[in-house]
Amino acid sequence: MLTDERRERAERFLAGRVRPLVCNPQVRPHWLGDRFWFRRETADGITFTLVDGATGNQSPAFDHAATAALLSRVTGTPVSPGALPIADFDGQSVQLHDGRRVRLSDGDITPAPAPLRPGETASPDGRRAVFCRDHNLWLRTGHTEQRLTETGAVHHAWAKSPDMNLTTVTLQQRGIKLPANVLWSPDGVKLFTSQLDERAVLDFPLVQHVPGGPRPVVHSMKFALSGDAALPLESHAIIDLGTGAVTLAPSGPHVTGMTTCLEKEEAWWSADSSRVYFLDRDRYWRRLTLFELIAATGAVREVYSETVPTFIDTNLSVLGLPNIRVLDTRGEFIWFSQEDGWAHLYLHDLATGQRKNRITSGAWAVRDIAHVDPENGFVEFLAGGMVEHPYHRTLCRAALDGSGLTVLTPGGNDQALAIPLKRVPRDHIRPPGETGAYRAPSGRFFVHTHSDLTTLPVSELRRADGSLVATIATAELAPALAQDWRWPEPFQVTAADDETKLFGALWLPTDFDPAKKYPVIDYIYPGPQRGQLPTVMLTDVMGELGRSTLPQVFAELGFVVLNVDGRGTPLRSKAFHDHSYGRLDDPGTLSDHVATLNQLAARHPWFDLSRVGIMGHSGGGYASVRALLDYPEVFHAAVATSGNHDQMGYSFAWTEKYMGPVVRNADGSTNYSTAANPPYAAHLRGKLLLAAGDMDDNVHPALTMQLAAALIAADKDFDYIPLPNDDHTTVWGKPYFLRRAMRFMLRHLGSQQ
């Protein structure tokens, strides 16, 4: 039974309630030469702390009480020393969140620069901006506006994000306009952009049933599904702002998918602004090509191309920036490839495309390029799997000629750096988070944060050679959280093949009693574009914190919550990831989850395999239903939200990457048919709760409704919660749904707490 007391005990561990009670989960440096400041979190608020790189000595960046008094006076608003409205500090003055800069010595105020208008992308010097209007691209200089293109039309617009970016309607509903999709040249004279052709792409309706009046509203998107003939295409162009010339690239048009080349951050200007280098991939993500586009003439040259039999990535993490760098001042480029079975870096000649040498090698994976120094000829990167845990990262440095591999961060914990991540369209729903920079401009010092699932994060300052200067901060739990905190218990098991090692973790109730029997919940997300297992428990990235704390929410109800990444997820070897290819009908390799349950039950007498649940969202919703259908003797109850229950009804750009081309058989079936849940509805034996938001512009709610129709046709009992006005990101954030999910699991799996 879900009592108010039990619910409150559980909801203490929601990410939004945990984060304010965790101080300093990661230090994000802002460098002033070889010194840096960071926001130190304390029980009394935020203090701006200045750190000397050479010694590690810390001191207040300024007098907080005096600054609070100064800002109270100049802004006319009371300011607390622990809640200073400061966005930046340059050593002499502070920039307020509204853009004004205040000199600390005398309170002199510099007015805020003219803010960007919604949808604008600023020039490098901030004096001009481009924006989209009536499907064309415009330039604004002060109050003067100039039209740059003439050929834009409905569904054939310039500098636009595709309708199928998984958040188009959500952004419209929230009044958010995406910035113009352009890349300014370094000299601020030219733009690299594209015209997006969605005219032939089929419409995909989304019905808003509760728009605030009695009549439903239909929102329409251009959305290509698996096997569709017409896809969104982009044609690249250079726009010269001096002459007004629009030079179309003769390559393409290029398949766009869910995001454009620029949204993937897969384009780079040369240092002298004379040319652009950009990546292009085929429909099935099997071929990746680096092109060169000459700005003056529009001539395009294929620099290098790689083709693989399954799928190709530019970063093992879906949120990571491409691990490809054009070093045009050296006449070289760094290529990221898994051709030998592991993700590594290779150096190529920019003029010929020929490989010069490997930069990295070994049975481990390059995760992220953190810094490239073309002048001194080295690259710094995060490597996964150099320690026992394959998902833990290590900061390394290597010369571009492949020599001198150096490990810079010792120990087996996961290493986090203040480096940028990809900002996809849905990230514009919230303001950008603070990034900082892990490395001093001189390169003499860097800051990293290390932890795992069982330890508090520790942020350290190190010299360029990796030697320790000082510990900057250790995360702290507020007393209200610390008294009830329980760390997860990591484990290792063997996959269903009896060979492959798998890694996972268990979340137990804070009042766990090993003499009792506990029902188990498998919290699943099968990818294949990402896994589910967090590498650290505490972080300042809210999405990641939610993945590590939601299991504890359900553990507090009297469950043991399990998280394991089966074969087919990324971040390890190419073979491990390729296990998913063509096998979306076995999401996350469910047999690995079954093997995990059996091995853990053999170790722990408190595991009750007669009461096993599974829950997940999106791909996890699909996998949760599939587990009930394929393994009814193992899984007894499932909470499945916003699931892509038929892979023919989802984005071609995601599904075809992992399933390959749609092959249609004479009997009407396809090679995708087994990757749909509705045809197997009659197999349902366990208890099932389905839910979806009717405004989900990522995984369409029709897929959940189609599964419901199949279950009804099969005369199967199940629960279904329609969530009016919820989109793909809001379902689990709603107290109503969370309460219903808790109550469902308690009712059908029971608890001895």
N, C-alpha and C positions, 0 to 999 in steps of 0.2 A: 504494500500500500504506500502510495506517495503522500506522506504527511507534509504539512508545511515545514516542520522542523527538518525532515530528511531532505526536502527540496532546497531549503536554505543552506544546509550543510554541503550539499553538492554544488550549488551555484557559486559558492565562494571561490571555486577553482576555474570559473570562466575567465578567459584571457583578459577581458575588460576590467575585471575586478582584481586579477593578479598583478597586472602591469603596474598600477600605482603603488603597490606594496613591495616592488622590487627596485632597488637602487643600483644604478650603474651596471646593467647587464652587458653593455659594450661602450667603451670609450671611443668617441668619434673625434679625431683631432682636427683642429683648424690651425694651420701653420702660419707663424709669423717669423719667417726665416727658419732658424733651427730651434725656435721655441714654438709651442702650440698652446692653445687654450681649448678647454672642453667644458661641457656642462656637467658638473658634479651633482648628482642627485643625493639629497640628504632628507632626513625626516622633516626638516624645516623648510624644504624647498630646493630650488636650484641655485648653486653658486658657480660662478665662472672662475675656473681655476687655470692658472698659467703654469706651464711646465717647461723647465729648461732641458733641452735635448741632451746636452753634454753631461749633466749631473743628475737629472731626474728630480731636482728640487722643485717643490710646488709652492705656490703662493697665490693669494687672491689676484685675479686679473685687474681688479680695481677695488676701491672701497664701496662695498655694496650698499651700506646704509647711506653714504653720501650720494651715491648714484641714484638711489631710490628717491632721496629728497630732491635731487636735481631734476629727475624726470617727472616727479610729481609737480614741480614748479613749472617746467617748460611745457608740459602736456596739459596741465590743468586737471589731471586725474590722479587720485591717490595711487601710489605705486608701493608695493611691498618689496623689501630687500630680497625675499625668497621667491619672488615671482616677477622678476624684471622683464619687461616686454622687449627683450633684445633678440634680434635675429643674427647680428654679426658684430664683431669687434676687431678693429684694425690696430690696436695698441694705443691709439689716441682718442678715438671716438667710437661710439656705438651706433649701429643702425637699428632702428625700431622696426617692429613688424609692419608698420604702415609705410615703410620706405624712407622716412626722415632719418637724417644722421645728426647726432648730437655730440659736440666736442666736450669731453669730460672736464677739461681745464676751465672752461668759462661758460658752458651751456649754449654755445653758439649752435644754431640749428641750420642745417642745409636742407632745403625742401626736397621732398621725395621726387625722383624722376617721374616723368609722365608714365603712368602704369600702362601695361599692355592691355588692349581691349580683348574681350573674349574671342578666341579663335585666331589670335595673331601669333606670328613667329618672328622674333626680333632679329635684327642684323647683329653681326659680331660686336659693333660699337654701341648697340642699343638705340641708335638714332632713327632707325627706320624699322618698319615691320611689314610683313605681307599677311594677307588674309584672303578668305574665300567669300565671294558674293555672287549670287546668280550663277553658280557652277564654274565661275572663272576666278582667276587669281588677280589680286589687286595689291598695289604697293601704297603704303601710307608714310609720308614724310611730314611730321608735325600734323597739321590739319589738312594737308593736301593729299588727295587720293588719285592714283593713276591705275588705270586698267592695264594688266599685263598680257592677258590672253583673250582671244575672241571666240574660240571654238567650243567652249564649255556648254553643256546641255544637260537636261535631266538624265541621270544615270550614265553620263559621259562627262564627268566633272574633273576639274583640275585640282590637284593637291588634296585629294579626298581620301579618307579612310574607308575601306570596304564596308558595305552594309553588314557583311558577315563577320565583322570583327568581334562578335559575341557580346556586344554591349551597346549596339546602336540605339535601340529603343530606350534602354535604361538611361543612357546619356540624354536623350531627347526629353524624357520624362522629368529629369532632374535639371533641365535647363543648362546643360554643360555642352559647350561647343569646343570641339577638338582643335588644337592649333593647326594652322595650314601645314600641309605635309611637304615641306621643302628643306633643303640643306643649303645654307649660305656658303659661298666660297670664303676662304680666309680673308681675302681683300674686300669683301662686302660688295662686290660688283656683280656677281652672277649667282644664279639659283640653279640647283639641280632638283627637279621635281618630275611629276608624271601626270598624265591624263588617264583616268581610270574608266574603263569601259565595262559597265554592268548592264548594258541594254538588253542583251540576250539572256541574261541570268533570270531564272524563273522567280516569280514572287513567292514569298513565304509570309502568310498572315499571322498576326498575333492579336488575339481578341482580349481587350481589356473589359472584363465583365462588370467591374465596379468603378467606373470613371468619375463618380460623383453625381451621376444622374441616372435616370432609368434606362437610357439607351446605351448598349455596349458600343465601344469604339474599336475599330479595326486598325491596327498598325501594320504596315507592310514593309518587308525587307526584301532585298535581292540576295538570295541565299542559295548557293549551289550545294546539292547533296551528293552523296557517293554515287558515282556512275553518271551524273548529269553531263550532257554534252557541252553546254554553255557554261563557261567559267568567267569570273572577273579577271580582267586583263589590264595591265598598265603599260603605257608607252612612255618611255623616259624622254626628257628634254632638258636642254640648257636654256635659261633665259638670261640674256645680257641686259642688265638694268641701264647701262649707258646708252646702248643703241636701241633697245626695245626688241631686239631680234629674239625669236623663239626658234631654237634649233632642235629638231626632232632627231632622236637617235634612230638609225636604221635597224637596230637589233629589235627583236621582239615582234609583236607585243608579248609581254612576259606574264605568266600565270602568277596571280597575286595571292590567292588564298585568303586567309583571315586577316593578314596585315600586309602592308606594302613593304617594299625593300627598305624604305626609310624608317618605317616603324620597327622593322627588325634591326635597325641601325647597322645595315649591311652595305653602306656606301661611304666613301671617303674622298674628299678633295685632296689633290696634291698640294704641297706646301706653297707652290707658286701660283695656285688657282688656275692652272692651265688645263687641267684634266680631272676627271672623276673616275674612280674605280668603284665598281658595284658588283654584287653577287646576284646570280640568278639560279633558280633551281627548276627542274621540270615538275610536272604535275604530281608525280609519285615520290618526289624527294630522293630519287635515285642518282640524279646527275646535278652536280654543283659546279658553277662556272664563275670565274672572275673575269670581268670585262673592264676594258679601259675605254673611256669616252673622251674625245678631244673637244674641249669647249669651243674653240674657234671654228672648227669645221663640222663637228658632229660625227666625225669618223669613229667607228667602234672597232676594237680589236679584242679577240678572245685571248686572254693572257694564259689561263690555265683552267683545266676541267678535270674533275674526278667523277667516276661512275662506280656505283656499288650495286650488288644484287638485291639488297633489302632497302635500307633507308640511310640517309646521310644527315649528320648533325654538324652544326658549327659550335655548339657548346652542349655538354651532357645535361646541363640544367636548362629547363624551359625558360627560366627567368635570367639566365646568364647572357652577357653580351657575346657576340661572335668572337671566337678565339683565332681570328684572322686579322693580320695587321699589314698594311701597305707601308713600306719604308721607302718612299720614293726618293728621299735624299741619298739613300744608299743604293738605289736601283734594285731593291730586293723586296720580297714579301714573305711573311710567316704564314704557312698553311697548316691547318688543323685537320688531322686525318686519323682514322681508326683502321688503316689498311693492314696493319700487322696484328690486329685484334685488340689493341689498346689505344686510347686517345692520346696522341702525341703531336708535337710541333716539328715542322720541317721548314727549312730555309730554301727559297726559290729565287731565281733570277727574274726580275720584273720585265726585262726586255724580251726574253725568250720563253719564260715559263719553266725552264729547266730546273730540276732540283739540284741544289748545291750540296746540301748535307742534312742529316737529321740534327735536330737540336736536343730532343729528349728521346729516351727509350727505356723500356723495362716493363715489368708486369704490374704496372700502376697507371693511373690515368691523369692527364692534365685536365684540371677542372676549370680554371679561369686564368687568363693572362691578367696579371695585376699591373704590370708596368713594363714598358719597352724603352730601352735607352739606345737609340740608333747610333749616337755618336761614340759611345763606349762599347757598343756591341754586345749587350746582354739583355736578357728578359727575366723578369720575376713572375712567378706563377704559383697558384695553389695546385697541389697534386693530391689526388685521392688514392688511398691504399698503400702508401709508403709505410704505414704502421699496420698493426694487425687488423684493425677495423677498417674495412674497405671504404666506408663513407666518411671517415675522418680525414680532414685536409691538412696539408703541411705546406708552409711557404718555402719555396726554393728559388734559386737563381742559377742560370746557365748562360754560358756564352753563346752567341748566335752561331758560332762555328761548331757547336756541339760539345765543347770541352767545359771543364770546370763546374760540373753540377755540384751545388752547395745547398745543404739543408740549413735554413735560417731559423726555424722554430723547432726546438727539441720537444720531446714528449709525445705521448700517444693521444692526447686530446684533439678535438676538432679545433682548427684555427680559423677565426673569422677576421676579416679585414674590412676597413672602411673603403669599399670600392663601389662604383656605380653598378646598378642592375638595370635590366631592360625595363622601360616604362611603357607597358602595353596600354591600349585605349581605356580599359576598365580602371586603370590606376588613376585616371583623371577624375574619378568620382571623389577622391579625397586629396587633400593637398600633398605635395611631395614631401616625403620624410627627409630628415637630416641624413646626409651621407658622410660628410667630412672627407678626409684623405689620409690613408694609412701611412704615407711616406712623406718625409720632409722634402721640400723642393731641391735641396742640395743633395739628397740621396744619402746623407750621413746617418739618418735615424729613421726608424719606423715603429709603429704601434700595432700590436695584434691582441686579440682576445681569445683565450682558450678555455674550453670547458667540455663537458659531455652530458649525458643524461643523469649523472649522479653527483655532479659537482657544481659549485658556484662559479660563474665566469670570473676569470682573472685577466685584467688588461695590463700588458707589459710594454715598456719602452726598450728598444734594442738598437744597437749600432748596426751599421750596414753589413758587418760580418756575422751578425746574429748574436753577438755577445750581449748579455743583459746589462742594461743601465739601471733600471728600477722598475718595481711594480707600481703602476699608476693607480689602480683601483681594483678592489675585490667586491663583487656584487654582494648586496646584503638583502635579507628578507626582513620586512617590518615585523615586529613582535606579533602582531595580529595574524600574520601568515605563518611565521616560523613555528609557532607552537603546534600547528596542525599539519605542517608540511611533511610529505613523504616522497622520496625520490623513486622513480621507476626502477625496475630491476632488469637490466639488460640480459640477454641470453643468446646462445648460439645453438642451432639445430642443423640437421641435415635435410636437404630437400627430398622430394619424393623419388628422385633418381638415385638416392642412397650415396651420392657423391658430393654434390654441391653444398657448400656451407652457407647457411642463411643466418641473418642477424635480425634480432627483434628486441622487444621490451615488454614488460608486464607492469601495469599500474594496479596497485592493491589498495583496499580501503585503509584510511588512516588508523582505524581501530582493528586492523586485520588480526585474526586469530587462527593460527595454523591448525588448530584442532577442529575447525569447522570445514564444511564443504561449501564451495563457492561456485555459482554459475559463471560462465565465461562469455565475454563479448569480444568478437573479432572486429576491430575497427579498421576497415579496409579502404584503400584506394589503389587500384591496380595499374595506374598509368595508362599506356607505357611511357608517356612523356615525362612523368616524374613518379617518385615513389611516395610512400606514406610515412616511413619511419623517420622521426626527427633525430638529428645527431646531437642536439643540445636541448636541455630542458628549458632554459631561460634565455630569452632574447628580446631585443627591443623592436623586432619586426613582428607586427601583430598577427599577420597570417600564420607565420611559423609558430608563434607562441600559442595560438589557438590549436594547432595540431598537437602540441605537447601537453596542453592542459585539459582539453575536452575529455580525453580518456579518464582523467582523475575525477571529473564531474560524475561520470557513470560508475567509477569505482566506489565513490562515496555512497552510492545506493546499495552497495553490497555485492558488487560484481568484481571479478578479475577481468581487466581489459587488456587485450592482446593487440600488439602491433608488430607485423612482420612484413618485410618485402620479399615476395616470392620471385622466382625467375621471371625475367621479362621486363624488369624495371631498369632504369639507367644508373649511371654513376660507377659502374664496375666495368667489366670487360665488354667488348662488342658482342661476344657470343652470349653473355648473360642477358644483354638487352635484346638481342635478336631472337631470343626464345619466344618473344611476344609476336614476332612477325607472322602474319597469316593466322594467328591464334587468338583473335579477340573473343572468340567463343569460349575461351578459358581465361577469363580476366584475372591477371595477377598470378596465374598458375594455381588454381584453387586446390589442386592435389598437394601443393607445397603447404598450404594453410592447414589442410587435414593432417599431413604428416607432422606439422608443428604442434598441433593440438595433441596428438597422440604421444609425441615425445615429452611434451611438458607435463602431461597427465601422469606419465610413468615416473617423472621426477618428483612431482608434487602431489601428495595424497589429497590436498585440499582442492584440486581441480575436479569439477563435477562435469563430466562429459555427457551426462544425461540432460544437461541444461546449457546449451550453447546457442548464443545469438550472434548475429553479424549485422553491422550497420555501416552505411557509407553514403556519400553524396556524389552526384554526377556519375563518373565512371564507377565510383564506389557504390552508388545506388544500383547500377546495372549489375555489378559483381555480387552485391548482397542478394538480389533476386536469383541470380544464376546459382549461387551457392545453395539456396533452398531447393531449386529445381534439380540440380545435378547431384547433390549430396544430402538428400532428405534424412538419411540416417545419422548425419553428423550435425547439421544445423537445424535448429528447431524454431527459431524466430528471427525476423529480419526487419530492420527499419531502413527503407530505401527511398532516398529523396532525389528528385530531378535526374533520374537515370536515363542514359542513352540506350534504351532497351531494344532498339533495332538500329544496327550500324548503317543501314541504307537510309535512315532518316536523320543522319547527322552530317556535319560539315565534311565535304570531300577532302579538304586540306588536312584534316586530322586523321580521318578513317583510312583514306587511301594510302597515306604514308605508312601505316602499319599493316594494311591488308593487301596492298597492291591493287591493280586494276580489277574492276568488277567484271566477272566472267558470267555471262548469261547462258544457262543450259536450255536444252530443248523443252524440258518439262516446266519451264518458267522459274525454276530455282536459280540461285546464283551461288558463287563461292562465298557470299556473305550470309547466306540463309541460316546457317547454324549459329551465327553471331547475333541472333535475335531471340529475345525472351518470349514474345507472345506465342509462337508455335508450340512451346513446351509448357503452356499454362496448365495443362491437365496433370502435369507431374507434381504440382504443388501439394505438399502435405503439412508443412509447418505453418506458423502464424506470420502474417505479412502486413506491414504498415507501409503504404505508399503515400507520397506527398510530392507536390510540385507547385510552383508559383505560376499563375496564369500569365505573368509578364516576363517569363524566362526567355530572353533572346539569345541564350547560349544553347542549352539543350531544350528543345521545344517541348512544352507541356503535352503536346499531342502524343509524344512517345509514351508517356505515363498513361494517358487516356487509352491508347491503343492496347497497352498491356492490361489495363482494367477491363476493357471490352473482351479480351481473350479469356481472362479469368472468369468473367460473368458467363461467357459462352460455355466454359468448362464446368460451370456450376460450383465454383470455388469460393469459399468465404475469405474475405480479406478486408482490411481497413484502408480507407482512402481519405486523405485530408487535402482538399483544394485550398490553396492559399492565395486569395485575391490580392493583386497588386504586388506580390512578391516576385523578385527576379532571381537569377541564379545565385546571387551572392548573399541574399538576405534570409533564406529559409531558416538556417540554424541559429541565426541571430534573434529570432523572434521568441519571446518568452512563452507564447502560447504553444508553438510547435515543440519547443524543447520540453515543456511539461508533458505534452502528449507522448513524445518519444520515451521519456522516462517512465511514464505510467504504463506504456505498452510493454516495455521490457520487464518491468516488475510484475505485471499481471501474468505474462506468459512464461517467464523463466523463474520467477519467484526469487526469494532471498532469505537467508537465515540470519540476517542482521537485525 
